[in-house]
Amino acid sequence: MKGRIIKVISNDYTVKLDNDIKVVCKPRGVFRNINMTPFAGDIVEIDEDKKIITKILDRKNKLNRPPVCNIDCAIIVTSTINPSFSTLLLDKMINIIEFNNIKPLIVVSKSDLYMDEDIKNKLDYYKSIGYDVFLNNEIEKIKESINGKTVILTGQTGVGKSSLLNKMDSSLDLKTNEISKALGRGKHTTRAIEFYEFENSLIADTPGFSSLSFYDMTKEDIRDNFIEFNNYRDLCKYRDCMHIKEDDCIIKEKVNEGKILLDRYNNYISFIKEKENEGISFNIKGKR
């Protein structure tokens, strides 16, 4: 029988079969031998009697953090306050998500508590370069954007992912925790990865996180996933310009003209440095 993994708790995988029956399965031991772990979202074949996952079908995409695959859309939830709005983390999530051929959708929470002109202007910029941006009270627009898709919610701990799901479907009544004032960051509230059937979609709340890695990306991948840079690629003086040290670079010119958001460009430089340091760190560890 074939189905989709819709819930993962430890080594228990709940598979929803094509006939809508749900079976809790264990993976075959052979998967360990080939260093392959079933993920939430996987399309799999199972032995229904033995309750064993026998085969993992080809994936169209995969994220390692959170560990999910075959995703159409990622709702990136970012807050205006507690935790503060950060283009650095937002751009990192967008970059990694788009690299994995997943459509990002930005949802802004806590705008009723705080919203200034700087944040408004930055959100307008994201809209201007082609991203869908919604406030978390624009529920019907969000529903329309994810209709019929397999979706994950992702974002920094404490931004309100579970709260957004509850607004979209109050019957879920997901557990949420308040921001830890002492730590200045959110508490982890989601203990498992589970896809919920939501109208004509599947949607998963995922454990919050505070860091991401470009480990499987090159510097060129990072550059090419800043989508507004690609608008000027043919105008750049250098064939494979990295837009950092090169003279007369069109991207730096557009930043100076205000056509490209300075925050985005500074974040890009930060990501390239992070990637370079990643390689240095690896080499140092390798010598020990």
N, C-alpha and C positions, 0 to 999 in steps of 0.2 A: 504493500500500500504506500501511496505517496502523500506527503503533507508538508506543512510548514512548522518549524519550531517557533512557538509563540511565547514560551516562558522557559527561563533557565534559572534554576536554583541549585548551586553546587554542581553535582553530577547528574541531576534529574532534569530531563528535557521533556517539556510538554509539547506534543506534536498534534496539531489540528489537521486531521485527514480531509481528503476531498469530500467525504460524505459528512463532514462537520463533527465527527466523533473525535474526542480528545484522548490521547493516550500518553501516559508518563513513561518515558523510555530511558534506557542507558545506552551509551554509544558502544560500538564494537571496540574491543581492545586493539584492533589493528590500526585504528586512527592514531593511537599513541605512537605506534611504530613509524608512522609516516609523518609524525609531528603535525597532525591536523586536529583541530578542536572544533566541534560543532558550535555554531553561533546562533543566537536568536535571529530569526529571519531566514535561516537556511531552509531550502527546499530539500527534503530528505525522503529516502525510502526506508520503511521499517518492516520488521517481522512483528505483526500485530500480536501473535500468540506469545512469542518470547519477550515482547516489549523491548526490542533492541533496534537501534538505528543501524541499518546495514549499509547505507550509501548516502553520501552528501553530493548533491548535484552541483553543477557548475554555478559559480556566483557571478553576478554582474558587477558587484562592488563589495568592499569590506572595510569596516573601521575596526581598529583594535582597541580604541578607547573612546567611547564605549564599544564592547565587542558585539557588533551587529553586522548584518550583511543584507544584500538585496534591498537596499533602501532607495526610495524614489526622492524623498524630500526630507531635509533636516530643518526643524524649527529651532533657530538659535534664539534662546531667551536671554535678553540682557536687560539689566535694571538701570534706572537713573540714579539710584541711591541704595546704600546698604545691600549689596556692594555697589560702589560707585560705577558710573558708566565708564567703560574702558574700550577705546578703539583698538588698543593693542591686542587684547584677548579676542575681541570680536573679529578682527582681521585674521588672526591666527586660525580661528575656527572656520571662517569662510574659506581661507586658503586651503586648508586640509580637506574640508568637505568637498569643495569643487574639484580638487585633485582626484578625489575618489568618485567623480562623476555623479555627485548627489546635488540636487538643487537646494541652495540655502534660502530660507525664509526668515527674516529678522522680526522678532516680536519684542517690543519694549514694555517692561513692567514697571510699576511703581511711579508712573508719570503723574498720577494723582497726588503723590507725596512731594515730588520735586521734578521740575523741568525748567531749564533756563535756555536762553537764546543760543548758547554755544552748542548744547546738545541738539536742539531743533535744527540748527544749521548743518550739523554733521549728519543727522538722519536724512535731511533733504539731499545731501550730497550722495548718500548711498542709494537713494531713490533715483537720482539723476543718472547714475551709471548703470542702472538696470536691476537693482535688487528690490524685491518686495519687502516693504517695511510696514508693520502694523503696530498699533498700541494694543495692549492685552485686553482692552474692552471692545475691540473690533472683532467680536467672536464670529459673526456671520461671514465676514470677509476672509477670516482665517480658515473657516470650514470650507468655503468655496475653493480656496487655493489648494487644499489637501484632499479634495474629494476623489475617492477611488484610488488613493495612493498608500504606499507603505511608508510610514513616517516615524522619525524619532524626534524627541525633544532633547536638546542638549544645551549646555551653558554652565556657567560658574555656579558653584554651590550657593544656594540661598537666593537665587534670582527669581524663583517662583515657577518652576516648571510644573510641579505637581499641582500648584494652585491654578495654573492655566488650564490643565486638563480638567480639573474640577469645574471650572467655569464653562468649559465646552460640553461637559456631561456630568452633571451633579451626582448621578447615580454611582459614579466611580468612588467618590468619597475617599480619595487617597490621603494617606497620612502626610501631614506637613508639619514642619517645626519652625519656630520663630528663629530669626537671626540670632546667633550667639553674640551678644553685645561685648562680652569680655574678650572674645577672640577677634571680633570685627569681621567674621566670615560665617558662612552658613554651616549648619550641621548636616551630615549626610542623613537623608531621610529615606532613600530608596534602597532596599536591600537586595532586590532581584531585578532582572531585566524581563519585562513582560509586555507583550503586545496586546492591547485591548482592542476589541472590535468596536469601532466607532462609526456608526452609520455605514457608509460605503467604504470605509478606510480601516487600516490597521495602524495603531499609534502606540508608541512605547515611551514611557518615562524612563530615563536612564540615571544611574548614579552621578551625582555632581562631581565636578573635577575642578582643579585650580591650575593645572598645567597640561600642556600638549607638546608633542614632539614632531619634528619634521623628519624623523629617522629614515623613512622610506622615500624621501623626496630629494631631488637635486636642487642646487641654487637656481638653476634655470626653471625648474618646475615652480619654485616659489615666485620667481619673477613673472612667469607666464600666467599665474593665477591671480595677479593684480590686473583685473580685466580692462581697466581704463588705460593701462600702459599699452595694451595691444592696439588701441586706436591710433597710436603714433608710431607703430613699429616701422612702417615703410618710410617714415620721415626722418628716422634716426640716422645720424652720420655713420654709425658703426653697425656692421651686419649683425653682430651678436652682442650688442651693448648691454651691460649690466646696470647702467644708469647710476653709477656711484662715483667712480674715479675718472670717467671719460670726460674730456673737454667737449664743449658744444653739444652736449646731450639734449635732445628734444624733450625728454621727460623732465629733466631738471629745469629746463626753460619753462615748461608748462606748470611746474610747481611754483616757480617764481611769479608766474602770471596769475596764479590762483585758480588755474583750470584743473589742477590735480590737488586734492586736499593734502596739506602739509603733514597732518597726522598720519595719513596713509603712507606717504613717502618715507617718513621717519620710521614707521613700523616696518616697512619693507627693508630698510637698511638694518634695523635691529634683527630681523629674521635671518638676513644673509649672514650677519655676524654670528648669530646663534648657530647657524648651520656650519660655519667655518670652525667655531669653537667645539662643536660636536665632533668633528673629525680630529681635532687636536687632542681632545679628551680620550677618544678611542685609541689613538696612537700611544698616548702616555700609558693607558691601562694595559695595552698590548705588550709593553716592554717590561711590565712588572712580573 
